[in-house]
Amino acid sequence: MDKIIVRGNGPLNGQIPIAGAKNACLALMPATLLSEEPLTLTNAPRLSDIRTMTQLLASLGAEVTALQDGKVLATSCHGEINPVADYEIVRKMRASNLVLGPLLARLGHAVVSLPGGCAIGARPMDIHIDALSALGAEIELREGYLHAKAAGGLRGAVHEMRFASVGATENFLMAASLAKGTSVLKNAAREPEIVDLARCLRAMGAQIEGEGTSTITIEGVDRLHGATHPVVTDRIELGTYMLAPAICGGEVECLGGRIELVESFCEKLDAAGISVEETERGLKVRRKNGRIRAVDVVTEPFPGFPTDLQAQMMALLCTAEGTSVLEEKIFENRFMHAPELARMGARIEVHGGHATVHGVEKLKGAPVMATDLRASVSLILAGLAAEGETIVSRVYHLDRGYERVEDKLRAVGAQIERVKEDT
Ligand code: UD1
């Protein structure tokens, strides 16, 4: 197992290219199950989660070929399809549940293991089940697997989700694209990854309107055809690297970044004393004069502040002037980075869904442990500005969501290296 060693140093300067979005790509790849014709995804990120989805799709009978060093994924699913998504693959990643909608739509039945994923909360599947049941699927849980069937095929329906779940919106979109008749999803998630999936499905011949709003209308079609689709920029990777110059000083241009992907995040950066400027190639981030100011943050579904940037934002606020309160409204157990940051001298109190961060002048390097994907990168960010050396172990979480993190940070002047762990 690898670990990452970070030495706190001065300002960071230069450019960081932002990859295609992991979370978009993980929803786009299963869309290949909806058509006999090939689906090609460009601007794909090179991550272990993408390899896990490749493995899952292959186990179902689809082909996924990584071209151009993994930046292009050529997918197709023209042969026999296995309807069973096995626990051994699904447990590695919750996004595996995104094969449920497409399998049901294409085959009329599916058996999908309940997922695992990051240990950041209960993450049940009830919203997915309700949404697909509304389309006429009968779903029951037996021995850890969801057994779903739609005997006469899926039928369009109006459905309102109890919460705007990202994954359930994606499953519903894919399933309803091949259902008979019109479907309307109310209280749909509005994340850019949903918009990206809808665009891709439309390129495949689906009839979808309203993506990016709370009401999405889908007119079912008999079949979908092949398409080539570029994966949208990863707004979470973008926000993460925007925080590097915010924490360390200097000026970094994040190539491919766009304000509309990270608007609520940018508002908080501005309030904390960080300037963000749109350029022709991306977003240029610079720390204004003086110390970071404390800000309060509440995580919410898009367009609110993303939960996937909460841990990284906390790393910034650890050295702010004053006290910040971070409220986590999406996942109930997502402050596992707080005790690790405390090992570096941060002063954080966690009470339920709130974390109160009392800013300190400086963090100090320490051995820390990554507990989930976004927590790992927050520890790296904190280490970049800490005095001395920070050793982050269990970085396999990191490789699920960040391609070549150490190369990208080193290119702007960070002192960071990856070493093999003994145990
Ligand atoms: C997606 C993202 C993840 C991000 C999250 C919230 C992918 C692959 N992952 O996850 O990085 O943190 O959106 O922006 O896109 N819930 C239920 N029942 C359900 C489904 C969800 O109670 O059936 C709850 C979850 O436990 C959680 C909340 O709803 O508390 C949000 O989950 P959801 O929007 O579904 O997130 P994911 O699609 O799993």
Residues whose N, C-alpha, C, O or C-beta is under 5 A from the ligand:
A	BS01	UD1	N23 L26 A95 A122 R123 P124 M125 D126 I127 H128 A164 S165 V166 G167 A168 T307 D308 I330 F331
